């Protein structure tokens, strides 16, 4: 399955897991996310969430290599 939108996850389970992961990362950096659209976030807040997600993915990868 493919899609034209590169940000669209086709598998509903993958989408749910990514949403949980995003909420967890937001909580860890002190950003209050709500379900659905969060267009009121500042660039700094959105970047903090994305950065935390990347940090956690790198840590998981490094732990998997041990």
Phi and psi restraints in degrees (range 20) as a CNS / XPLOR table:
assign (resid 1 and name C) (resid 2 and name N)
       (resid 2 and name CA) (resid 2 and name C) 1.0 -138.0 20.0 2
assign (resid 2 and name N) (resid 2 and name CA)
       (resid 2 and name C) (resid 3 and name N) 1.0 171.0 20.0 2
assign (resid 2 and name C) (resid 3 and name N)
       (resid 3 and name CA) (resid 3 and name C) 1.0 -147.5 20.0 2
assign (resid 3 and name N) (resid 3 and name CA)
       (resid 3 and name C) (resid 4 and name N) 1.0 159.9 20.0 2
assign (resid 3 and name C) (resid 4 and name N)
       (resid 4 and name CA) (resid 4 and name C) 1.0 -79.2 20.0 2
assign (resid 4 and name N) (resid 4 and name CA)
       (resid 4 and name C) (resid 5 and name N) 1.0 -24.6 20.0 2
assign (resid 4 and name C) (resid 5 and name N)
       (resid 5 and name CA) (resid 5 and name C) 1.0 -93.2 20.0 2
assign (resid 5 and name N) (resid 5 and name CA)
       (resid 5 and name C) (resid 6 and name N) 1.0 114.6 20.0 2
assign (resid 5 and name C) (resid 6 and name N)
       (resid 6 and name CA) (resid 6 and name C) 1.0 -68.6 20.0 2
assign (resid 6 and name N) (resid 6 and name CA)
       (resid 6 and name C) (resid 7 and name N) 1.0 -16.0 20.0 2
assign (resid 6 and name C) (resid 7 and name N)
       (resid 7 and name CA) (resid 7 and name C) 1.0 -90.9 20.0 2
assign (resid 7 and name N) (resid 7 and name CA)
       (resid 7 and name C) (resid 8 and name N) 1.0 -0.4 20.0 2
assign (resid 7 and name C) (resid 8 and name N)
       (resid 8 and name CA) (resid 8 and name C) 1.0 -93.7 20.0 2
assign (resid 8 and name N) (resid 8 and name CA)
       (resid 8 and name C) (resid 9 and name N) 1.0 120.9 20.0 2
assign (resid 8 and name C) (resid 9 and name N)
       (resid 9 and name CA) (resid 9 and name C) 1.0 -89.9 20.0 2
assign (resid 9 and name N) (resid 9 and name CA)
       (resid 9 and name C) (resid 10 and name N) 1.0 125.3 20.0 2
assign (resid 9 and name C) (resid 10 and name N)
       (resid 10 and name CA) (resid 10 and name C) 1.0 -75.5 20.0 2
assign (resid 10 and name N) (resid 10 and name CA)
       (resid 10 and name C) (resid 11 and name N) 1.0 -39.7 20.0 2
assign (resid 10 and name C) (resid 11 and name N)
       (resid 11 and name CA) (resid 11 and name C) 1.0 -79.5 20.0 2
assign (resid 11 and name N) (resid 11 and name CA)
       (resid 11 and name C) (resid 12 and name N) 1.0 118.5 20.0 2
assign (resid 11 and name C) (resid 12 and name N)
       (resid 12 and name CA) (resid 12 and name C) 1.0 -58.7 20.0 2
assign (resid 12 and name N) (resid 12 and name CA)
       (resid 12 and name C) (resid 13 and name N) 1.0 -34.2 20.0 2
assign (resid 12 and name C) (resid 13 and name N)
       (resid 13 and name CA) (resid 13 and name C) 1.0 -67.4 20.0 2
assign (resid 13 and name N) (resid 13 and name CA)
       (resid 13 and name C) (resid 14 and name N) 1.0 -38.0 20.0 2
assign (resid 13 and name C) (resid 14 and name N)
       (resid 14 and name CA) (resid 14 and name C) 1.0 -66.5 20.0 2
assign (resid 14 and name N) (resid 14 and name CA)
       (resid 14 and name C) (resid 15 and name N) 1.0 -39.7 20.0 2
assign (resid 14 and name C) (resid 15 and name N)
       (resid 15 and name CA) (resid 15 and name C) 1.0 -62.9 20.0 2
assign (resid 15 and name N) (resid 15 and name CA)
       (resid 15 and name C) (resid 16 and name N) 1.0 -45.2 20.0 2
assign (resid 15 and name C) (resid 16 and name N)
       (resid 16 and name CA) (resid 16 and name C) 1.0 -62.3 20.0 2
assign (resid 16 and name N) (resid 16 and name CA)
       (resid 16 and name C) (resid 17 and name N) 1.0 -43.0 20.0 2
assign (resid 16 and name C) (resid 17 and name N)
       (resid 17 and name CA) (resid 17 and name C) 1.0 -64.2 20.0 2
assign (resid 17 and name N) (resid 17 and name CA)
       (resid 17 and name C) (resid 18 and name N) 1.0 -40.9 20.0 2
assign (resid 17 and name C) (resid 18 and name N)
       (resid 18 and name CA) (resid 18 and name C) 1.0 -67.2 20.0 2
assign (resid 18 and name N) (resid 18 and name CA)
       (resid 18 and name C) (resid 19 and name N) 1.0 -38.4 20.0 2
assign (resid 18 and name C) (resid 19 and name N)
       (resid 19 and name CA) (resid 19 and name C) 1.0 -63.4 20.0 2
assign (resid 19 and name N) (resid 19 and name CA)
       (resid 19 and name C) (resid 20 and name N) 1.0 -42.6 20.0 2
assign (resid 19 and name C) (resid 20 and name N)
       (resid 20 and name CA) (resid 20 and name C) 1.0 -63.9 20.0 2
assign (resid 20 and name N) (resid 20 and name CA)
       (resid 20 and name C) (resid 21 and name N) 1.0 -42.1 20.0 2
assign (resid 20 and name C) (resid 21 and name N)
       (resid 21 and name CA) (resid 21 and name C) 1.0 -61.5 20.0 2
assign (resid 21 and name N) (resid 21 and name CA)
       (resid 21 and name C) (resid 22 and name N) 1.0 -43.7 20.0 2
assign (resid 21 and name C) (resid 22 and name N)
       (resid 22 and name CA) (resid 22 and name C) 1.0 -64.6 20.0 2
assign (resid 22 and name N) (resid 22 and name CA)
       (resid 22 and name C) (resid 23 and name N) 1.0 -43.0 20.0 2
assign (resid 22 and name C) (resid 23 and name N)
       (resid 23 and name CA) (resid 23 and name C) 1.0 -63.6 20.0 2
assign (resid 23 and name N) (resid 23 and name CA)
       (resid 23 and name C) (resid 24 and name N) 1.0 -40.8 20.0 2
assign (resid 23 and name C) (resid 24 and name N)
       (resid 24 and name CA) (resid 24 and name C) 1.0 -63.6 20.0 2
assign (resid 24 and name N) (resid 24 and name CA)
       (resid 24 and name C) (resid 25 and name N) 1.0 -45.3 20.0 2
assign (resid 24 and name C) (resid 25 and name N)
       (resid 25 and name CA) (resid 25 and name C) 1.0 -63.9 20.0 2
assign (resid 25 and name N) (resid 25 and name CA)
       (resid 25 and name C) (resid 26 and name N) 1.0 -41.3 20.0 2
assign (resid 25 and name C) (resid 26 and name N)
       (resid 26 and name CA) (resid 26 and name C) 1.0 -61.9 20.0 2
assign (resid 26 and name N) (resid 26 and name CA)
       (resid 26 and name C) (resid 27 and name N) 1.0 -42.8 20.0 2
assign (resid 26 and name C) (resid 27 and name N)
       (resid 27 and name CA) (resid 27 and name C) 1.0 -62.3 20.0 2
assign (resid 27 and name N) (resid 27 and name CA)
       (resid 27 and name C) (resid 28 and name N) 1.0 -39.9 20.0 2
assign (resid 27 and name C) (resid 28 and name N)
       (resid 28 and name CA) (resid 28 and name C) 1.0 -66.3 20.0 2
assign (resid 28 and name N) (resid 28 and name CA)
       (resid 28 and name C) (resid 29 and name N) 1.0 -29.0 20.0 2
assign (resid 28 and name C) (resid 29 and name N)
       (resid 29 and name CA) (resid 29 and name C) 1.0 -100.7 20.0 2
assign (resid 29 and name N) (resid 29 and name CA)
       (resid 29 and name C) (resid 30 and name N) 1.0 5.6 20.0 2
assign (resid 29 and name C) (resid 30 and name N)
       (resid 30 and name CA) (resid 30 and name C) 1.0 80.5 20.0 2
assign (resid 30 and name N) (resid 30 and name CA)
       (resid 30 and name C) (resid 31 and name N) 1.0 23.5 20.0 2
assign (resid 30 and name C) (resid 31 and name N)
       (resid 31 and name CA) (resid 31 and name C) 1.0 -102.5 20.0 2
assign (resid 31 and name N) (resid 31 and name CA)
       (resid 31 and name C) (resid 32 and name N) 1.0 130.2 20.0 2
assign (resid 31 and name C) (resid 32 and name N)
       (resid 32 and name CA) (resid 32 and name C) 1.0 -90.4 20.0 2
assign (resid 32 and name N) (resid 32 and name CA)
       (resid 32 and name C) (resid 33 and name N) 1.0 99.7 20.0 2
assign (resid 32 and name C) (resid 33 and name N)
       (resid 33 and name CA) (resid 33 and name C) 1.0 -91.4 20.0 2
assign (resid 33 and name N) (resid 33 and name CA)
       (resid 33 and name C) (resid 34 and name N) 1.0 151.4 20.0 2
assign (resid 33 and name C) (resid 34 and name N)
       (resid 34 and name CA) (resid 34 and name C) 1.0 -119.5 20.0 2
assign (resid 34 and name N) (resid 34 and name CA)
       (resid 34 and name C) (resid 35 and name N) 1.0 162.2 20.0 2
assign (resid 34 and name C) (resid 35 and name N)
       (resid 35 and name CA) (resid 35 and name C) 1.0 -63.0 20.0 2
assign (resid 35 and name N) (resid 35 and name CA)
       (resid 35 and name C) (resid 36 and name N) 1.0 140.2 20.0 2
assign (resid 35 and name C) (resid 36 and name N)
       (resid 36 and name CA) (resid 36 and name C) 1.0 89.9 20.0 2
assign (resid 36 and name N) (resid 36 and name CA)
       (resid 36 and name C) (resid 37 and name N) 1.0 -146.4 20.0 2
assign (resid 36 and name C) (resid 37 and name N)
       (resid 37 and name CA) (resid 37 and name C) 1.0 -72.9 20.0 2
assign (resid 37 and name N) (resid 37 and name CA)
       (resid 37 and name C) (resid 38 and name N) 1.0 133.4 20.0 2
assign (resid 37 and name C) (resid 38 and name N)
       (resid 38 and name CA) (resid 38 and name C) 1.0 -126.5 20.0 2
assign (resid 38 and name N) (resid 38 and name CA)
       (resid 38 and name C) (resid 39 and name N) 1.0 46.8 20.0 2
assign (resid 38 and name C) (resid 39 and name N)
       (resid 39 and name CA) (resid 39 and name C) 1.0 -66.0 20.0 2
assign (resid 39 and name N) (resid 39 and name CA)
       (resid 39 and name C) (resid 40 and name N) 1.0 -12.7 20.0 2
assign (resid 39 and name C) (resid 40 and name N)
       (resid 40 and name CA) (resid 40 and name C) 1.0 -83.4 20.0 2
assign (resid 40 and name N) (resid 40 and name CA)
       (resid 40 and name C) (resid 41 and name N) 1.0 -3.5 20.0 2
assign (resid 40 and name C) (resid 41 and name N)
       (resid 41 and name CA) (resid 41 and name C) 1.0 -66.5 20.0 2
assign (resid 41 and name N) (resid 41 and name CA)
       (resid 41 and name C) (resid 42 and name N) 1.0 144.2 20.0 2
assign (resid 41 and name C) (resid 42 and name N)
       (resid 42 and name CA) (resid 42 and name C) 1.0 -77.6 20.0 2
assign (resid 42 and name N) (resid 42 and name CA)
       (resid 42 and name C) (resid 43 and name N) 1.0 163.0 20.0 2
assign (resid 42 and name C) (resid 43 and name N)
       (resid 43 and name CA) (resid 43 and name C) 1.0 -60.3 20.0 2
assign (resid 43 and name N) (resid 43 and name CA)
       (resid 43 and name C) (resid 44 and name N) 1.0 -36.9 20.0 2
assign (resid 43 and name C) (resid 44 and name N)
       (resid 44 and name CA) (resid 44 and name C) 1.0 -62.7 20.0 2
assign (resid 44 and name N) (resid 44 and name CA)
       (resid 44 and name C) (resid 45 and name N) 1.0 -44.5 20.0 2
assign (resid 44 and name C) (resid 45 and name N)
       (resid 45 and name CA) (resid 45 and name C) 1.0 -64.5 20.0 2
assign (resid 45 and name N) (resid 45 and name CA)
       (resid 45 and name C) (resid 46 and name N) 1.0 -46.8 20.0 2
assign (resid 45 and name C) (resid 46 and name N)
       (resid 46 and name CA) (resid 46 and name C) 1.0 -62.1 20.0 2
assign (resid 46 and name N) (resid 46 and name CA)
       (resid 46 and name C) (resid 47 and name N) 1.0 -41.1 20.0 2
assign (resid 46 and name C) (resid 47 and name N)
       (resid 47 and name CA) (resid 47 and name C) 1.0 -64.9 20.0 2
assign (resid 47 and name N) (resid 47 and name CA)
       (resid 47 and name C) (resid 48 and name N) 1.0 -36.9 20.0 2
assign (resid 47 and name C) (resid 48 and name N)
       (resid 48 and name CA) (resid 48 and name C) 1.0 -63.2 20.0 2
assign (resid 48 and name N) (resid 48 and name CA)
       (resid 48 and name C) (resid 49 and name N) 1.0 -41.5 20.0 2
assign (resid 48 and name C) (resid 49 and name N)
       (resid 49 and name CA) (resid 49 and name C) 1.0 -65.1 20.0 2
assign (resid 49 and name N) (resid 49 and name CA)
       (resid 49 and name C) (resid 50 and name N) 1.0 -49.6 20.0 2
assign (resid 49 and name C) (resid 50 and name N)
       (resid 50 and name CA) (resid 50 and name C) 1.0 -60.4 20.0 2
assign (resid 50 and name N) (resid 50 and name CA)
       (resid 50 and name C) (resid 51 and name N) 1.0 -42.1 20.0 2
assign (resid 50 and name C) (resid 51 and name N)
       (resid 51 and name CA) (resid 51 and name C) 1.0 -62.8 20.0 2
assign (resid 51 and name N) (resid 51 and name CA)
       (resid 51 and name C) (resid 52 and name N) 1.0 -40.3 20.0 2
assign (resid 51 and name C) (resid 52 and name N)
       (resid 52 and name CA) (resid 52 and name C) 1.0 -65.7 20.0 2
assign (resid 52 and name N) (resid 52 and name CA)
       (resid 52 and name C) (resid 53 and name N) 1.0 -38.2 20.0 2
assign (resid 52 and name C) (resid 53 and name N)
       (resid 53 and name CA) (resid 53 and name C) 1.0 -63.9 20.0 2
assign (resid 53 and name N) (resid 53 and name CA)
       (resid 53 and name C) (resid 54 and name N) 1.0 -44.3 20.0 2
assign (resid 53 and name C) (resid 54 and name N)
       (resid 54 and name CA) (resid 54 and name C) 1.0 -63.2 20.0 2
assign (resid 54 and name N) (resid 54 and name CA)
       (resid 54 and name C) (resid 55 and name N) 1.0 -43.9 20.0 2
assign (resid 54 and name C) (resid 55 and name N)
       (resid 55 and name CA) (resid 55 and name C) 1.0 -57.2 20.0 2
assign (resid 55 and name N) (resid 55 and name CA)
       (resid 55 and name C) (resid 56 and name N) 1.0 -45.4 20.0 2
assign (resid 55 and name C) (resid 56 and name N)
       (resid 56 and name CA) (resid 56 and name C) 1.0 -67.4 20.0 2
assign (resid 56 and name N) (resid 56 and name CA)
       (resid 56 and name C) (resid 57 and name N) 1.0 -36.1 20.0 2
assign (resid 56 and name C) (resid 57 and name N)
       (resid 57 and name CA) (resid 57 and name C) 1.0 -66.6 20.0 2
assign (resid 57 and name N) (resid 57 and name CA)
       (resid 57 and name C) (resid 58 and name N) 1.0 -40.7 20.0 2
assign (resid 57 and name C) (resid 58 and name N)
       (resid 58 and name CA) (resid 58 and name C) 1.0 -64.8 20.0 2
assign (resid 58 and name N) (resid 58 and name CA)
       (resid 58 and name C) (resid 59 and name N) 1.0 -43.7 20.0 2
assign (resid 58 and name C) (resid 59 and name N)
       (resid 59 and name CA) (resid 59 and name C) 1.0 -60.7 20.0 2
assign (resid 59 and name N) (resid 59 and name CA)
       (resid 59 and name C) (resid 60 and name N) 1.0 -42.5 20.0 2
assign (resid 59 and name C) (resid 60 and name N)
       (resid 60 and name CA) (resid 60 and name C) 1.0 -63.7 20.0 2
assign (resid 60 and name N) (resid 60 and name CA)
       (resid 60 and name C) (resid 61 and name N) 1.0 -40.9 20.0 2
assign (resid 60 and name C) (resid 61 and name N)
       (resid 61 and name CA) (resid 61 and name C) 1.0 -64.0 20.0 2
assign (resid 61 and name N) (resid 61 and name CA)
       (resid 61 and name C) (resid 62 and name N) 1.0 -46.6 20.0 2
assign (resid 61 and name C) (resid 62 and name N)
       (resid 62 and name CA) (resid 62 and name C) 1.0 -63.0 20.0 2
assign (resid 62 and name N) (resid 62 and name CA)
       (resid 62 and name C) (resid 63 and name N) 1.0 -39.4 20.0 2
assign (resid 62 and name C) (resid 63 and name N)
       (resid 63 and name CA) (resid 63 and name C) 1.0 -67.1 20.0 2
assign (resid 63 and name N) (resid 63 and name CA)
       (resid 63 and name C) (resid 64 and name N) 1.0 -32.2 20.0 2
assign (resid 63 and name C) (resid 64 and name N)
       (resid 64 and name CA) (resid 64 and name C) 1.0 -71.5 20.0 2
assign (resid 64 and name N) (resid 64 and name CA)
       (resid 64 and name C) (resid 65 and name N) 1.0 -22.9 20.0 2
assign (resid 64 and name C) (resid 65 and name N)
       (resid 65 and name CA) (resid 65 and name C) 1.0 -81.7 20.0 2
assign (resid 65 and name N) (resid 65 and name CA)
       (resid 65 and name C) (resid 66 and name N) 1.0 -14.9 20.0 2
